[in-house]
Amino acid sequence: MNDKLIEIIGWGVYLAIAYFYWRLIYGRLLETSQGLLKKFEMNLRFCPICSLAFAIVGFVLGIYLPIQFMPDSNQGPLLFFITEPIGAVVGFLVGLILGKFIK
């Protein structure tokens, strides 16, 4: 495939996910939902925010901590490839727990 086509598809997927999160955070997507999704409305509202916050923390720690502890290592900053996804998953779970207790 052409590299430009892959880039356009990637941006389309990114924009679709960003639009879904925007609708989820502001509740417009959940206002019309019924059943199980409506029941967990508050739980799902905290998930994207916490996931993003924890992913940012994981990214920053994964980049700067290896530089501080091993300045001579050239592969130290690559730790963020592990810490950022773990931070996003942990943030999602924390968002579920916060959403359950905060009304």
KAJO-V395063 format. One record per helix or strand of 2 or more residues. SS is the DSSP state (H for helix, E for strand). FROM is the first residue (numbers start at 1). TO is the last residue. Records with the same first field share a line. If there is no record, write none. Layout:
SS: FROM-TO, FROM-TO
//
This chain:
H: 3-25, 28-31, 36-39, 41-69, 76-101
//
